[in-house]
Amino acid sequence: MSDELEVGDRAPGFDLPAVYGYKAGETSPSAEEKVMIKLKDFLDKKWVVLCFYAQDSSPEDTRLMIGFNEWNRKFKKRDVVVLGCSWNGVNAHQQFIEVYQLGFTLLADEYKKATEAYGVIKEVDDLGTKTKVIDRTTFVIDKTGMIRGVWRDLEDLRSHPSEIWDFIQKEKRA
């Protein structure tokens, strides 16, 4: 695809329903709060790690999100916010956060607007039927809204969050 987003491109804006991450000792996040998160909420304030994943609670995506959760405290100390995004709704996200005690926000892209804008939808052959799925992809976006890094077709889900951490450490030093 020639229209894939690349390093140096402006990150497309989004305005999505979200569920805040789990905080120890507090009641679970509530899907009824009708929280909306916009990319522009972070402009001039924080870097954003935007990780698109396919499905709440699937083995692969759970491994990926738990990995980001393990690194989340370090990201926060560097003024970096982690956002997970999938087609699941806020109720599924709330349950996913509660079960795995994820400490970061999950975005519900049920209408596929952000996944389309970021070009992370791919077609796969599922027993002879073409099906659209989210291609696991991570974008690192700086305070100005510029894409600083893109990781597509994630394979090593365990080490991916540490790879993102190393990248941010180098980029923020520069």
KAWO-V831809 format. One record per backbone hydrogen bond with DSSP energy under -1.0 kcal/mol. NH is the residue of the N-H (numbers start at 1). CO is the residue of the C=O. Records with the same first field share a line. If there is no record, write none. Layout:
NH=CO ; CO
//
This chain:
8=147
9=6
11=145
16=37
18=35
19=106
22=102
26=23
33=30
34=31
37=16
39=14
41=38
42=39
44=143
45=42
46=42
47=79
48=141
49=81
50=139
51=83
52=137
53=85
58=55
62=58
63=59
64=60
65=61
66=62
67=63
68=64
69=65
70=66
71=67
75=71
76=72
77=73
78=74
79=76
80=75
81=47
83=49
84=105
85=51
86=107
93=89
94=90
95=91
96=92
97=93
98=94
99=95
100=96
101=97
102=97
106=19
107=84
108=17
109=86
112=109
116=112
117=113
118=114
119=116
120=115
122=133
124=131
126=129
129=126
131=124
133=122
135=120
137=52
138=151
139=50
140=149
141=48
142=146
145=142
147=9
148=140
149=140
151=138
154=136
157=155
160=156
163=159
164=160
165=161
166=162
167=163
168=164
169=165
170=166
171=167
172=168
174=170
//
